Amino acid sequence: QPAVAGDGLPEKLVKYVPAETLAFFVPLAAAAGTDRPAFLIALLVVGVIGTVAYLWYAARALPDGQRPLIHFYVLAPIAFLCWAIATAPNVADLIGIDSLIAAAILTGAVFLIPITDSILTSLLTKRT
């Protein structure tokens, strides 16, 4: 569901990553550990594709005026990847960053993704 005006920034970020994606990713990423990088990369790819596919599928049930704008489907997988980096230490290890940088990525995403969404929504809805 797209973020709405009354949501705070952390609540807005959560809306970009479906619970179904997290339910898929969390246990499998934990089981992958650090000794299966190819499997972890495959999980990330499926997580990105699954995030976009699930959000698109769920949006089909919404009335036209409530469906997310196209940029939402770009921001959602970015939110998933930022979340995965910060919450799965093996993902951070995979790309060679420490826990401080991983936390900074999540913190930046909490602010920048919803703000970017709000700005783009404002610009795109003024044109229509």
BELMOQUI-V66357 format. One record per run of one state. SS is the DSSP state (H for helix, E for strand, - for the rest). FROM is the first residue (numbers start at 1). TO is the last residue. Records with the same first field share a line. If there is no record, write none. Layout:
SS: FROM-TO ; FROM-TO
This chain:
-: 1-8 ; 15-18 ; 33-36 ; 60-63 ; 67-71 ; 88-88 ; 96-98 ; 128-128
H: 9-14 ; 19-32 ; 37-59 ; 64-66 ; 72-87 ; 89-95 ; 99-127
